[in-house]
């Protein structure tokens, strides 16, 4: 892999990430077009149903792309969906070479785009910074390959590993910067899930009011359908799904789904996958998060540890995985874990 390939692919990755929270269930894709060692065009997939990254990069090119090298973070598509095949466009524009970070496992593509380019005489290189490319698209790849949403667990805990006081009076543990970061995360995921106790005692809005971006679909597990309808969850301001054994009639922005009480988490994930929910942020409470951990149904965990002690209270979930990284967020410590065994 040439050094210039790394430089241009890194730029393509940065472009791809600009579509975060806007393109699902499609993948994040960035594209850079290079001619005579210089970038002449770049683009990214900006929204679901809109033009793909390659189309935007060609549209933005400062000169003809014939004979150029195209860097793209995921294999160009080879099928008609909401837009025509990008592989056909690259062939029509007579590019000389296409460098791809990773192959697209989606059944309608899955090597067909690469094969089509090769058959047209275009040089193709694959797996340029493959691991980085797959990490960026971990939500899409998990949904396609495993048939479930990419699941991110999130909680905040004290130094002595409590998430709340016994009487639920401790609404905030993390600092304001950490809470703003959580709102950014919410804008990047399709859905956000909480359990009955969190809904009842915290009355969260689960919005992105402290960040500019789309609010996720709110999901609550309410087995007996006992939650008070005056809660923020039922205010109709954003789409909300209630999983319960006793569904009510759907109303504005609130939809009820039945679930199997014997295997609730798997039932819920199956239904969310059918609804094309590519990613899910699980924000609590402790019992709900523990169920995902016990069933090994999680992909990533983000844990804030905050500089206070409760001495007594509701114990934080325990995760049996080595941390991937830790960063300081003001006076909080954010630890990220990845599940390598699910």
DRENDO-1510 file (C-alpha; in Angstrom, 1 decimal, always signed):
<recs>
REC; n; res; u; v; w
REC; 1; UNK; +0.0; +0.0; +0.0 .
REC; 2; UNK; +1.5; +3.3; -1.1 .
REC; 3; UNK; +1.8; +6.2; +1.3 .
REC; 4; UNK; -0.4; +8.3; -1.0 .
REC; 5; UNK; -3.1; +5.7; -0.9 .
REC; 6; UNK; -3.2; +6.0; +2.9 .
REC; 7; UNK; -3.4; +9.8; +2.7 .
REC; 8; UNK; -6.3; +9.9; +0.2 .
REC; 9; UNK; -8.2; +7.1; +1.8 .
REC; 10; UNK; -8.0; +8.8; +5.2 .
REC; 11; UNK; -9.6; +11.8; +3.6 .
REC; 12; UNK; -12.3; +9.6; +2.1 .
REC; 13; UNK; -13.0; +8.3; +5.7 .
REC; 14; UNK; -13.4; +11.8; +7.0 .
REC; 15; UNK; -15.9; +12.6; +4.3 .
REC; 16; UNK; -17.8; +9.4; +5.0 .
REC; 17; UNK; -18.3; +10.3; +8.6 .
REC; 18; UNK; -20.0; +13.5; +7.6 .
REC; 19; UNK; -23.1; +11.3; +6.8 .
REC; 20; UNK; -23.3; +9.9; +10.3 .
REC; 21; UNK; -26.9; +9.8; +11.6 .
REC; 22; UNK; -28.3; +10.7; +8.2 .
REC; 23; UNK; -27.8; +7.8; +5.8 .
REC; 24; UNK; -29.0; +4.7; +7.6 .
REC; 25; UNK; -29.9; +2.0; +6.7 .
REC; 26; UNK; -27.3; +2.7; +4.0 .
REC; 27; UNK; -23.6; +2.6; +4.7 .
REC; 28; UNK; -21.3; +5.6; +5.3 .
REC; 29; UNK; -19.3; +6.3; +2.1 .
REC; 30; UNK; -16.8; +8.9; +1.2 .
REC; 31; UNK; -15.1; +9.3; -2.2 .
REC; 32; UNK; -11.9; +11.2; -3.3 .
REC; 33; UNK; -10.9; +11.5; -7.0 .
REC; 34; UNK; -7.2; +12.1; -7.7 .
REC; 35; UNK; -5.4; +13.1; -10.9 .
REC; 36; UNK; -1.7; +13.8; -11.3 .
REC; 37; UNK; -1.3; +13.4; -7.5 .
REC; 38; UNK; -3.9; +16.1; -6.7 .
REC; 39; UNK; -7.5; +15.9; -5.4 .
REC; 40; UNK; -9.8; +17.1; -8.2 .
REC; 41; UNK; -13.1; +16.0; -6.6 .
REC; 42; UNK; -14.6; +14.7; -3.5 .
REC; 43; UNK; -18.0; +13.8; -2.0 .
REC; 44; UNK; -19.9; +11.7; +0.4 .
REC; 45; UNK; -23.3; +10.0; +0.8 .
REC; 46; UNK; -25.3; +12.8; +2.5 .
REC; 47; UNK; -28.7; +11.3; +3.2 .
REC; 48; UNK; -30.6; +8.1; +2.7 .
REC; 49; UNK; -32.1; +8.0; -0.8 .
REC; 50; UNK; -29.8; +10.8; -2.1 .
REC; 51; UNK; -26.9; +10.6; -4.5 .
REC; 52; UNK; -24.1; +8.3; -3.5 .
REC; 53; UNK; -20.5; +9.4; -2.7 .
REC; 54; UNK; -19.1; +8.7; -6.1 .
REC; 55; UNK; -21.8; +10.7; -7.9 .
REC; 56; UNK; -21.2; +13.7; -5.6 .
REC; 57; UNK; -17.4; +13.5; -6.1 .
REC; 58; UNK; -17.7; +13.4; -9.9 .
REC; 59; UNK; -20.2; +16.3; -9.8 .
REC; 60; UNK; -17.8; +18.3; -7.6 .
REC; 61; UNK; -14.7; +17.6; -9.8 .
REC; 62; UNK; -12.8; +20.6; -11.0 .
REC; 63; UNK; -11.8; +18.9; -14.3 .
REC; 64; UNK; -12.6; +15.7; -16.3 .
REC; 65; UNK; -12.2; +12.6; -14.3 .
REC; 66; UNK; -11.1; +10.4; -17.2 .
REC; 67; UNK; -7.8; +8.6; -16.3 .
REC; 68; UNK; -8.1; +9.5; -12.6 .
REC; 69; UNK; -7.8; +7.3; -9.5 .
REC; 70; UNK; -10.9; +7.0; -7.3 .
REC; 71; UNK; -10.6; +6.3; -3.6 .
REC; 72; UNK; -13.9; +5.0; -2.1 .
REC; 73; UNK; -14.5; +3.7; +1.4 .
REC; 74; UNK; -16.8; +0.9; +0.3 .
REC; 75; UNK; -17.2; -1.1; -2.9 .
REC; 76; UNK; -19.2; +0.9; -5.5 .
REC; 77; UNK; -22.7; -0.5; -5.9 .
REC; 78; UNK; -23.7; -2.6; -8.9 .
REC; 79; UNK; -27.5; -2.6; -8.6 .
REC; 80; UNK; -30.4; -0.2; -9.1 .
REC; 81; UNK; -31.9; +0.9; -5.8 .
REC; 82; UNK; -33.0; +4.5; -5.1 .
REC; 83; UNK; -30.1; +5.5; -7.4 .
REC; 84; UNK; -28.3; +3.9; -10.5 .
REC; 85; UNK; -25.2; +1.7; -10.0 .
REC; 86; UNK; -22.1; +3.7; -9.2 .
REC; 87; UNK; -19.8; +1.1; -10.8 .
REC; 88; UNK; -21.5; +1.9; -14.2 .
REC; 89; UNK; -21.0; +5.6; -13.7 .
REC; 90; UNK; -17.2; +5.1; -13.0 .
REC; 91; UNK; -17.0; +3.0; -16.1 .
REC; 92; UNK; -18.8; +5.6; -18.2 .
REC; 93; UNK; -16.5; +8.3; -16.9 .
REC; 94; UNK; -13.4; +6.2; -17.9 .
REC; 95; UNK; -11.6; +6.4; -14.7 .
REC; 96; UNK; -8.3; +4.5; -14.7 .
REC; 97; UNK; -8.2; +3.0; -11.2 .
REC; 98; UNK; -10.4; +2.5; -8.2 .
REC; 99; UNK; -9.0; +1.9; -4.7 .
REC; 100; UNK; -11.6; +0.4; -2.3 .
REC; 101; UNK; -11.3; +0.1; +1.5 .
REC; 102; UNK; -13.5; -2.9; +1.8 .
REC; 103; UNK; -16.0; -5.1; -0.1 .
REC; 104; UNK; -19.7; -4.5; +0.4 .
REC; 105; UNK; -21.3; -7.7; +1.9 .
REC; 106; UNK; -24.8; -6.5; +0.9 .
REC; 107; UNK; -26.3; -9.3; -1.2 .
REC; 108; UNK; -27.0; -7.1; -4.2 .
REC; 109; UNK; -23.4; -6.0; -4.3 .
REC; 110; UNK; -21.0; -8.4; -2.6 .
REC; 111; UNK; -18.1; -8.2; -5.1 .
REC; 112; UNK; -20.3; -7.5; -8.2 .
REC; 113; UNK; -19.3; -3.9; -8.3 .
REC; 114; UNK; -15.6; -4.8; -8.2 .
REC; 115; UNK; -16.1; -7.5; -10.9 .
REC; 116; UNK; -17.9; -5.1; -13.2 .
REC; 117; UNK; -15.1; -2.5; -12.9 .
REC; 118; UNK; -12.4; -5.1; -13.6 .
REC; 119; UNK; -14.3; -6.4; -16.7 .
REC; 120; UNK; -14.4; -2.9; -18.0 .
REC; 121; UNK; -10.6; -2.8; -17.8 .
REC; 122; UNK; -10.4; -0.6; -14.7 .
REC; 123; UNK; -7.6; -1.4; -12.3 .
REC; 124; UNK; -9.1; -2.2; -8.9 .
REC; 125; UNK; -7.3; -2.4; -5.5 .
REC; 126; UNK; -9.3; -3.6; -2.5 .
REC; 127; UNK; -8.6; -3.8; +1.3 .
REC; 128; UNK; -6.8; -0.4; +1.4 .
REC; 129; UNK; -7.1; +0.4; +5.2 .
REC; 130; UNK; -9.7; -2.4; +5.4 .
REC; 131; UNK; -9.9; -2.4; +9.2 .
REC; 132; UNK; -10.5; +1.3; +9.5 .
REC; 133; UNK; -13.1; +1.2; +6.8 .
REC; 134; UNK; -15.0; -1.7; +8.5 .
REC; 135; UNK; -14.9; +0.1; +11.8 .
REC; 136; UNK; -16.5; +3.2; +10.3 .
REC; 137; UNK; -19.3; +1.0; +8.8 .
REC; 138; UNK; -19.6; -1.3; +11.8 .
REC; 139; UNK; -23.3; -0.5; +12.1 .
REC; 140; UNK; -24.1; -1.3; +8.5 .
REC; 141; UNK; -21.9; -4.4; +8.5 .
REC; 142; UNK; -23.4; -5.8; +11.7 .
REC; 143; UNK; -26.9; -5.3; +10.4 .
REC; 144; UNK; -26.1; -7.0; +7.1 .
REC; 145; UNK; -24.0; -9.9; +8.4 .
REC; 146; UNK; -25.8; -10.6; +11.7 .
REC; 147; UNK; -29.3; -9.6; +11.0 .
REC; 148; UNK; -29.6; -7.3; +14.1 .
REC; 149; UNK; -28.9; -3.7; +15.0 .
REC; 150; UNK; -25.5; -2.6; +16.2 .
REC; 151; UNK; -25.9; -2.3; +19.9 .
REC; 152; UNK; -24.1; +0.4; +22.0 .
REC; 153; UNK; -24.5; +0.2; +25.8 .
REC; 154; UNK; -24.1; +3.5; +27.7 .
REC; 155; UNK; -24.1; +4.3; +31.4 .
REC; 156; UNK; -22.5; +6.7; +33.9 .
REC; 157; UNK; -21.3; +5.4; +37.3 .
REC; 158; UNK; -19.7; +6.9; +40.4 .
REC; 159; UNK; -16.1; +6.0; +41.4 .
REC; 160; UNK; -17.5; +3.4; +43.7 .
REC; 161; UNK; -19.5; +1.9; +40.9 .
REC; 162; UNK; -23.1; +3.0; +41.5 .
REC; 163; UNK; -25.4; +4.4; +38.8 .
REC; 164; UNK; -28.1; +5.9; +41.1 .
REC; 165; UNK; -29.1; +6.3; +44.7 .
REC; 166; UNK; -31.6; +3.8; +46.0 .
REC; 167; UNK; -34.4; +6.4; +46.0 .
REC; 168; UNK; -33.6; +7.4; +42.3 .
REC; 169; UNK; -32.9; +11.0; +43.5 .
REC; 170; UNK; -29.6; +11.2; +41.7 .
REC; 171; UNK; -30.7; +12.2; +38.2 .
REC; 172; UNK; -27.3; +13.4; +36.9 .
REC; 173; UNK; -23.9; +11.8; +37.7 .
REC; 174; UNK; -21.8; +12.9; +34.7 .
REC; 175; UNK; -20.8; +16.5; +34.0 .
REC; 176; UNK; -22.4; +18.8; +31.4 .
REC; 177; UNK; -19.8; +18.1; +28.7 .
REC; 178; UNK; -20.3; +14.4; +29.0 .
REC; 179; UNK; -24.1; +14.9; +28.8 .
REC; 180; UNK; -23.6; +17.0; +25.6 .
REC; 181; UNK; -21.4; +14.2; +24.1 .
REC; 182; UNK; -24.3; +11.7; +24.8 .
REC; 183; UNK; -26.6; +14.0; +22.8 .
REC; 184; UNK; -24.2; +13.9; +20.0 .
REC; 185; UNK; -24.2; +10.1; +20.2 .
REC; 186; UNK; -28.0; +10.1; +20.1 .
REC; 187; UNK; -27.9; +12.0; +16.8 .
REC; 188; UNK; -25.7; +9.3; +15.3 .
REC; 189; UNK; -27.9; +6.3; +16.1 .
REC; 190; UNK; -31.3; +5.3; +14.7 .
REC; 191; UNK; -32.9; +4.2; +18.0 .
REC; 192; UNK; -32.4; +4.7; +21.8 .
REC; 193; UNK; -33.8; +2.2; +24.3 .
REC; 194; UNK; -34.6; +2.4; +28.0 .
REC; 195; UNK; -36.4; +0.1; +30.5 .
REC; 196; UNK; -39.5; +0.7; +32.6 .
REC; 197; UNK; -37.7; +2.0; +35.8 .
REC; 198; UNK; -35.6; +4.5; +33.9 .
REC; 199; UNK; -38.8; +5.8; +32.1 .
REC; 200; UNK; -40.7; +6.0; +35.4 .
REC; 201; UNK; -38.2; +7.5; +37.7 .
REC; 202; UNK; -36.0; +9.7; +35.4 .
REC; 203; UNK; -38.7; +10.8; +32.9 .
REC; 204; UNK; -36.1; +11.4; +30.1 .
REC; 205; UNK; -36.8; +13.2; +26.8 .
REC; 206; UNK; -34.2; +11.1; +25.0 .
REC; 207; UNK; -33.7; +14.0; +22.5 .
REC; 208; UNK; -30.7; +15.8; +21.0 .
REC; 209; UNK; -31.7; +19.2; +22.5 .
REC; 210; UNK; -28.0; +19.9; +23.4 .
REC; 211; UNK; -26.7; +19.0; +20.0 .
REC; 212; UNK; -27.6; +19.8; +16.4 .
REC; 213; UNK; -28.8; +16.6; +14.8 .
REC; 214; UNK; -31.7; +14.3; +14.4 .
REC; 215; UNK; -33.3; +12.8; +17.5 .
REC; 216; UNK; -33.4; +9.0; +17.6 .
REC; 217; UNK; -36.5; +6.9; +17.7 .
REC; 218; UNK; -37.4; +6.4; +21.4 .
REC; 219; UNK; -37.9; +2.8; +22.5 .
REC; 220; UNK; -39.2; +1.8; +25.9 .
REC; 221; UNK; -39.8; -1.6; +27.5 .
REC; 222; UNK; -43.1; -1.5; +29.5 .
REC; 223; UNK; -44.2; -5.1; +30.0 .
REC; 224; UNK; -47.5; -4.4; +31.6 .
REC; 225; UNK; -48.1; -1.1; +29.9 .
REC; 226; UNK; -48.2; +0.8; +33.2 .
REC; 227; UNK; -46.2; +3.9; +32.4 .
REC; 228; UNK; -48.0; +7.2; +32.9 .
REC; 229; UNK; -48.9; +8.9; +29.6 .
REC; 230; UNK; -47.9; +12.3; +30.9 .
REC; 231; UNK; -44.2; +11.2; +30.7 .
REC; 232; UNK; -42.0; +13.0; +28.1 .
REC; 233; UNK; -41.9; +9.7; +26.1 .
REC; 234; UNK; -45.5; +10.1; +25.1 .
REC; 235; UNK; -45.4; +13.8; +24.2 .
REC; 236; UNK; -45.6; +13.1; +20.5 .
REC; 237; UNK; -42.5; +15.3; +19.7 .
REC; 238; UNK; -40.5; +12.4; +18.3 .
REC; 239; UNK; -41.2; +8.8; +17.1 .
REC; 240; UNK; -41.6; +6.4; +20.0 .
REC; 241; UNK; -42.0; +2.6; +20.2 .
REC; 242; UNK; -43.4; +0.9; +23.3 .
REC; 243; UNK; -42.8; -2.9; +23.7 .
REC; 244; UNK; -45.4; -4.4; +25.9 .
REC; 245; UNK; -47.5; -7.5; +26.5 .
REC; 246; UNK; -50.6; -5.3; +26.4 .
REC; 247; UNK; -50.5; -3.0; +23.4 .
REC; 248; UNK; -52.7; +0.1; +23.2 .
REC; 249; UNK; -54.0; +1.7; +20.0 .
REC; 250; UNK; -51.3; +3.6; +18.2 .
REC; 251; UNK; -51.4; +7.4; +18.2 .
REC; 252; UNK; -49.4; +10.3; +16.9 .
REC; 253; UNK; -45.7; +9.3; +17.0 .
REC; 254; UNK; -46.4; +6.5; +19.5 .
REC; 255; UNK; -46.6; +2.9; +18.3 .
REC; 256; UNK; -47.1; -0.2; +20.4 .
REC; 257; UNK; -45.5; -3.6; +19.7 .
REC; 258; UNK; -46.1; -6.9; +21.4 .
REC; 259; UNK; -43.1; -9.0; +22.5 .
REC; 260; UNK; -42.4; -12.5; +23.8 .
REC; 261; UNK; -42.1; -12.3; +27.6 .
REC; 262; UNK; -40.0; -15.5; +27.7 .
REC; 263; UNK; -37.3; -13.9; +25.4 .
REC; 264; UNK; -38.0; -10.2; +25.3 .
REC; 265; UNK; -34.6; -8.8; +24.2 .
REC; 266; UNK; -34.3; -11.2; +21.2 .
REC; 267; UNK; -37.9; -10.4; +20.2 .
REC; 268; UNK; -37.3; -6.7; +20.4 .
REC; 269; UNK; -34.1; -6.9; +18.4 .
REC; 270; UNK; -35.8; -9.0; +15.7 .
REC; 271; UNK; -38.6; -6.5; +15.4 .
REC; 272; UNK; -36.2; -3.5; +15.3 .
REC; 273; UNK; -34.2; -5.2; +12.6 .
REC; 274; UNK; -37.4; -5.7; +10.6 .
REC; 275; UNK; -38.0; -1.9; +11.0 .
REC; 276; UNK; -34.5; -1.4; +9.4 .
REC; 277; UNK; -33.1; +0.0; +12.6 .
REC; 278; UNK; -29.4; -0.3; +11.9 .
REC; 279; UNK; -28.1; +0.8; +15.4 .
REC; 280; UNK; -29.4; +1.1; +18.9 .
REC; 281; UNK; -28.2; +3.1; +21.9 .
REC; 282; UNK; -29.2; +1.4; +25.2 .
REC; 283; UNK; -29.1; +4.0; +27.9 .
REC; 284; UNK; -30.5; +2.1; +30.9 .
REC; 285; UNK; -31.4; +1.3; +33.4 .
REC; 286; UNK; -29.1; -1.2; +35.1 .
REC; 287; UNK; -31.4; -4.2; +34.8 .
REC; 288; UNK; -32.0; -3.6; +31.1 .
REC; 289; UNK; -28.3; -3.2; +30.4 .
REC; 290; UNK; -27.5; -6.3; +32.4 .
REC; 291; UNK; -29.9; -8.3; +30.2 .
REC; 292; UNK; -28.0; -7.3; +27.1 .
REC; 293; UNK; -24.7; -8.2; +28.8 .
REC; 294; UNK; -25.9; -11.5; +30.1 .
REC; 295; UNK; -27.2; -12.5; +26.7 .
REC; 296; UNK; -24.0; -11.2; +25.0 .
REC; 297; UNK; -26.1; -9.1; +22.8 .
REC; 298; UNK; -24.0; -6.0; +22.6 .
REC; 299; UNK; -21.2; -4.7; +20.3 .
REC; 300; UNK; -19.9; -1.6; +22.1 .
REC; 301; UNK; -20.1; -0.1; +25.6 .
REC; 302; UNK; -19.4; +3.5; +26.6 .
REC; 303; UNK; -19.0; +4.1; +30.3 .
REC; 304; UNK; -18.5; +7.4; +32.1 .
REC; 305; UNK; -16.9; +7.2; +35.6 .
REC; 306; UNK; -17.5; +10.3; +37.6 .
REC; 307; UNK; -15.6; +11.8; +40.5 .
REC; 308; UNK; -18.1; +11.2; +43.3 .
REC; 309; UNK; -19.1; +8.4; +45.7 .
REC; 310; UNK; -22.5; +7.2; +46.8 .
REC; 311; UNK; -21.4; +4.5; +49.3 .
REC; 312; UNK; -24.8; +2.9; +48.8 .
REC; 313; UNK; -27.2; +2.7; +45.9 .
REC; 314; UNK; -28.0; +0.8; +42.7 .
REC; 315; UNK; -24.9; -1.1; +41.5 .
REC; 316; UNK; -23.5; -0.3; +38.0 .
REC; 317; UNK; -23.4; -3.1; +35.4 .
REC; 318; UNK; -20.2; -5.1; +35.3 .
REC; 319; UNK; -18.4; -5.7; +32.0 .
REC; 320; UNK; -16.0; -8.6; +31.6 .
REC; 321; UNK; -14.0; -7.2; +28.7 .
REC; 322; UNK; -10.7; -5.3; +28.6 .
REC; 323; UNK; -11.2; -1.6; +27.7 .
REC; 324; UNK; -10.3; -0.4; +24.2 .
REC; 325; UNK; -9.5; +3.2; +25.2 .
REC; 326; UNK; -10.0; +5.8; +27.9 .
REC; 327; UNK; -10.3; +9.5; +27.5 .
REC; 328; UNK; -10.9; +12.4; +29.9 .
REC; 329; UNK; -14.1; +14.4; +29.5 .
REC; 330; UNK; -13.5; +17.3; +31.9 .
REC; 331; UNK; -13.5; +15.6; +35.2 .
REC; 332; UNK; -15.2; +12.4; +33.9 .
REC; 333; UNK; -13.4; +9.4; +32.5 .
REC; 334; UNK; -15.0; +7.8; +29.4 .
REC; 335; UNK; -14.1; +4.1; +28.8 .
REC; 336; UNK; -15.0; +2.4; +25.5 .
REC; 337; UNK; -15.3; -1.4; +25.2 .
REC; 338; UNK; -15.8; -3.5; +22.1 .
REC; 339; UNK; -17.3; -7.0; +22.2 .
REC; 340; UNK; -15.0; -9.4; +20.3 .
REC; 341; UNK; -17.0; -12.5; +21.2 .
REC; 342; UNK; -20.6; -12.0; +20.0 .
</recs>
